[in-house]
Amino acid sequence: MSETVKFLVVDPLAGVQTFARQLLQSQGFSADSILCCADTDAALAQGLVFKPHFLVTDWFPKAPMTGLQLFQRLREVQPALHLSLLSFEVTPEHEFEAEAHGARFLLKKPFTAEQLKAQMTRSLEALAISAPGLHSQVRETMRTARPAPRPVLPVIPPQPVIKPGEKVRFNGAIHVAQYVVHRHGETVVQLKGQPGFVPVEKLQPA
């Protein structure tokens, strides 16, 4: 039985995460094969276990761990990991670094839904050709995908905007948000020192 192709999408914007998930699902990939995170720390913690084959990440230039550093860390458990980058700033230096890391694409923000769709589709087609052991599954998944509604950059319903490191109120106590993860269509938060994840709608900024 062939290994399931898995995707990790890392972007601080929930709309980008949701659109990427919709786009991949419209190509025939299952929800369980797509993991979305809002920051590189959460992506590393989740990704070391998830072991994605394809990483789509913001550059995160000011984060303690940049998107490129995340890619390097995840390659320790998934050497054949494919990289694609999103960034508000795209300079010749950025393009050189992206190419040096073998990035499938470097897309400048803000971008349209059609631009991201075009880049992702090209990358999937390239993956279908070049990835040993995965190409047949990718090609078959895309070939047999049922027609799906055209993905659009969605309207995200109002919910608490919580970032890692911020204090939140949960069950009458004050906690610190450690990781914020978007997965299976919902946003969940891991509180520092607490096991498991809490749906974001159950938290209030402290």
PLY file of the C-alpha trace (Angstrom):
ply
format ascii 1.0
element vertex 206
property float x
property float y
property float z
element edge 205
property int vertex1
property int vertex2
end_header
0.00 0.00 0.00
1.45 3.34 -1.02
2.17 6.07 1.50
-0.36 8.90 1.68
0.93 12.21 0.31
0.75 14.79 3.11
0.81 18.59 3.04
1.79 21.12 5.73
0.62 24.72 5.23
2.13 27.34 7.56
0.82 30.90 7.39
-0.28 33.46 10.01
-3.37 34.27 7.93
-6.25 31.89 8.55
-7.70 32.73 5.13
-4.56 31.49 3.38
-4.63 28.26 5.39
-8.29 27.65 4.61
-7.91 28.43 0.91
-4.90 26.10 0.56
-6.86 23.32 2.30
-9.86 23.84 0.00
-7.61 23.89 -3.05
-5.88 20.64 -2.14
-9.17 18.95 -1.32
-10.57 20.09 -4.67
-7.61 18.26 -6.25
-8.73 15.06 -4.54
-6.53 15.01 -1.41
-8.23 14.09 1.87
-8.63 16.45 4.84
-6.54 14.08 6.97
-3.57 14.55 4.62
-3.50 18.34 5.10
-2.25 20.07 8.26
-2.34 23.86 8.72
-0.45 25.89 11.33
-0.21 29.62 12.10
3.47 29.74 13.11
6.73 27.83 12.66
6.98 26.60 16.26
3.63 24.82 16.05
4.49 23.60 12.55
7.73 22.02 13.76
6.10 20.34 16.78
3.30 18.96 14.60
5.39 18.37 11.50
7.99 16.14 13.16
5.16 13.69 13.85
3.07 14.38 10.73
6.09 14.07 8.37
4.70 16.02 5.39
5.88 15.52 1.83
5.04 19.07 0.75
5.60 22.25 2.82
3.94 25.54 1.87
5.13 28.22 4.30
5.33 31.94 4.79
8.92 33.19 4.94
8.47 34.32 8.60
11.53 36.61 8.36
11.22 37.99 11.91
10.26 34.77 13.69
12.77 32.92 15.92
12.49 30.12 13.35
12.08 31.24 9.73
10.24 29.27 7.08
13.56 28.12 5.62
14.79 26.96 9.03
11.54 25.06 9.51
12.11 23.36 6.16
15.64 22.35 7.18
14.43 20.90 10.49
11.60 18.93 8.89
13.96 17.50 6.28
15.65 15.64 9.14
12.58 13.37 9.32
11.45 13.73 5.69
14.54 14.11 3.45
12.46 14.30 0.24
10.35 17.20 1.55
9.24 19.66 -1.17
9.20 23.39 -0.37
7.08 26.33 -1.53
7.33 29.85 -0.08
5.05 32.85 0.44
6.44 36.29 1.33
5.43 39.95 1.50
8.97 40.87 0.42
10.59 39.26 -2.60
14.07 40.55 -3.43
16.80 39.01 -5.61
18.34 37.73 -2.36
15.05 36.03 -1.43
14.82 34.48 -4.90
18.42 33.23 -4.64
17.79 31.67 -1.21
14.54 30.08 -2.35
16.24 28.58 -5.40
19.19 27.39 -3.28
16.73 25.47 -1.06
15.01 23.98 -4.11
11.71 25.81 -3.58
8.98 24.95 -6.09
7.83 28.56 -6.03
8.18 31.87 -4.16
4.89 33.78 -4.32
4.73 37.44 -3.34
1.96 38.58 -0.98
-0.67 39.79 -1.37
-1.65 37.34 -4.10
-4.95 36.36 -5.67
-6.67 33.01 -5.28
-5.94 32.30 -8.95
-2.21 32.98 -8.52
-1.90 30.57 -5.60
-4.01 27.98 -7.39
-1.82 28.20 -10.52
1.42 27.83 -8.54
0.08 24.96 -6.42
-1.27 23.11 -9.47
2.09 23.41 -11.27
3.89 22.20 -8.16
1.59 19.19 -7.80
2.11 18.29 -11.44
5.89 18.56 -10.97
5.65 16.45 -7.81
3.67 13.84 -9.74
6.53 13.56 -12.22
9.60 13.86 -9.99
8.82 12.26 -6.61
9.81 8.58 -6.52
7.17 6.47 -4.80
4.66 9.32 -4.68
4.15 10.26 -8.32
1.64 7.55 -9.14
-0.54 8.38 -6.16
-0.46 12.13 -6.84
-1.31 11.64 -10.52
-4.08 9.16 -9.77
-5.55 11.38 -7.02
-5.64 14.41 -9.30
-6.95 12.36 -12.26
-9.85 10.83 -10.34
-10.78 13.92 -8.30
-14.48 14.64 -8.50
-15.51 18.11 -9.67
-15.54 20.37 -6.63
-16.72 23.92 -6.00
-14.13 26.43 -7.13
-12.03 27.40 -4.08
-12.23 31.05 -3.13
-10.42 33.00 -0.46
-13.04 32.53 2.28
-14.66 34.84 4.76
-13.44 33.66 8.15
-16.16 33.74 10.85
-15.44 36.02 13.83
-13.43 34.29 16.52
-10.88 35.33 19.12
-7.61 36.40 17.51
-5.05 34.64 19.68
-1.32 34.46 19.01
1.35 32.28 20.62
2.63 33.80 23.86
-0.55 35.72 24.61
-2.50 35.25 27.84
-5.97 33.75 27.56
-8.80 32.89 29.93
-10.05 29.29 29.98
-12.33 27.69 32.56
-11.92 30.70 34.84
-8.11 30.54 34.90
-5.40 32.48 33.06
-3.15 30.51 30.71
-0.53 31.27 28.06
-1.19 30.17 24.47
1.76 28.06 23.29
0.72 26.78 19.84
-2.08 27.85 17.48
-2.98 25.20 14.88
-5.61 25.16 12.10
-6.59 21.59 11.26
-9.63 19.68 10.04
-11.46 22.95 9.43
-11.06 24.38 12.94
-8.54 26.43 14.89
-7.25 24.92 18.14
-4.80 26.17 20.76
-2.41 24.30 23.04
-2.02 26.04 26.38
1.40 26.12 28.03
1.76 23.25 30.50
-1.56 21.71 29.44
-2.05 18.51 27.41
-4.16 18.47 24.28
-5.71 21.30 22.29
-8.61 23.64 23.07
-10.96 25.00 20.36
-10.21 28.69 19.92
-13.83 29.69 20.43
-13.64 28.44 24.04
-10.86 30.91 24.86
-11.05 34.60 25.69
-8.16 37.08 25.59
-7.09 37.78 29.17
0 1
1 2
2 3
3 4
4 5
5 6
6 7
7 8
8 9
9 10
10 11
11 12
12 13
13 14
14 15
15 16
16 17
17 18
18 19
19 20
20 21
21 22
22 23
23 24
24 25
25 26
26 27
27 28
28 29
29 30
30 31
31 32
32 33
33 34
34 35
35 36
36 37
37 38
38 39
39 40
40 41
41 42
42 43
43 44
44 45
45 46
46 47
47 48
48 49
49 50
50 51
51 52
52 53
53 54
54 55
55 56
56 57
57 58
58 59
59 60
60 61
61 62
62 63
63 64
64 65
65 66
66 67
67 68
68 69
69 70
70 71
71 72
72 73
73 74
74 75
75 76
76 77
77 78
78 79
79 80
80 81
81 82
82 83
83 84
84 85
85 86
86 87
87 88
88 89
89 90
90 91
91 92
92 93
93 94
94 95
95 96
96 97
97 98
98 99
99 100
100 101
101 102
102 103
103 104
104 105
105 106
106 107
107 108
108 109
109 110
110 111
111 112
112 113
113 114
114 115
115 116
116 117
117 118
118 119
119 120
120 121
121 122
122 123
123 124
124 125
125 126
126 127
127 128
128 129
129 130
130 131
131 132
132 133
133 134
134 135
135 136
136 137
137 138
138 139
139 140
140 141
141 142
142 143
143 144
144 145
145 146
146 147
147 148
148 149
149 150
150 151
151 152
152 153
153 154
154 155
155 156
156 157
157 158
158 159
159 160
160 161
161 162
162 163
163 164
164 165
165 166
166 167
167 168
168 169
169 170
170 171
171 172
172 173
173 174
174 175
175 176
176 177
177 178
178 179
179 180
180 181
181 182
182 183
183 184
184 185
185 186
186 187
187 188
188 189
189 190
190 191
191 192
192 193
193 194
194 195
195 196
196 197
197 198
198 199
199 200
200 201
201 202
202 203
203 204
204 205
